[in-house]
Amino acid sequence: MTEQYADFFCSRDVVLSLVKAGVPANSKWGALILYMRSITEYDYLSAEQKQQMQDLVMQVIRERDYSETRFKEFVRLQEQILYKPWNKKLEEAFRETVGLIEHIRSQNIQRAKEVKDLRETTINTVRDQNALEDIVVEIRAAFEKVISQLEEDTRDLVEMSYTDQLTKLNNRRAFDRYFRATLAEHVVTGKPMSLMFLDIDHFKAFNDSYGHRIGDQALVTVAGKLMGFAHKYRTMPNRSFFPARFGGEEFIVALPGVGLDEAKEDAESLRTIIEEYNFIIRDHNGQVLQKGIKITVSVGVATLRPEWTGSHGERLLDEADRAMYRAKNQGRNQVCAMGEC
């Protein structure tokens, strides 16, 4: 970005800057650009969305095409930037819902069979047994079996609702629940708490090159490395490692009891482990089609600061998110910590 364009976004006399940049005076172009500039100040946009908004405005100003056709295209692109994260969340929620429905359907079929078996058991027991005590014992055992299966179904559904069906990691819902509870404790006690945001580099290009089935395998691979790394923390007192799939190709790790320096070291270790893994593409029969493919991640790290006020959770998430996108902007496949990149 040139100094002129940087000044455009920082100048106090924004309207004059628009005119100097060639935006037609008193036009809807000016109103839309001012609107886009204003919403980049709001925290509900991610660091990536803010950068994309800025890049889109700069592209239009460089091209100086202020036609009606370009305006419609500009509005469409702006809406894509705003709504893409929500569309992604809706798609993931839909996939989770479909998985739950299918699981419930199969369970219902199985339980219907067991209830029929229970009916037959009850009828046969009453018909064949003479002693009342024996009848009660048989019927009670049959009922207890069905009740046990129903309780197991309930546990399965609860677990599924907090598990990402593809990677078997914690999902966003599980992370939010854990993060809220853990953060509240650390805000009160002043103990350290850090976050990692991980994003698979060039994932769209990876999907375009190898297909979504292979892309899913890449997601599972990264999730497996996170779960494997979690073993380090299982024997460490007052520390924890809670990984989750945050959405799409993004993963997040909550690190209660861990300060920024240790979180950075762990993030670098994870980045190296993932980079050194030789990803193999196999066909449906398990035959190797291609091997030696590298997957890399960009990682942002942030830690809870005692001087923060207000929404500590949102601030910590935003700082980790910003650090991750700075890592991407600086070349990807690297770790960037809050305030250091």
Protein Blocks (a to p, Z undefined) as FASTA:
>chain_A
ZZklmmmmmpmblmlmmmmnopaghiaklmmmmmmmmmmmpmkbcfklmmmmmmmmmmmm
mnopabfklmmmmmmmmmmmmmmmmmmmmmmmmmmmmmmmmmmmmmmmmmmmmmmmmmmm
mmmmmmmpmblklmmmmmmmmmmmmmmmmmmmmmmmmmmmmccfklopacfklmmmmmmm
mmmmmmmnopacdddddddehklmmmmmnojklmmmmmmmmmmmmmmmmmmmmmpghiac
ddddfbhjbccdddehiafklmmmmmmmmmmmmmmpccddddfkopafbghiacdddddd
ddddfkbghjlklmmmmmmmmmmmmmmmnngjiacdehiZZ
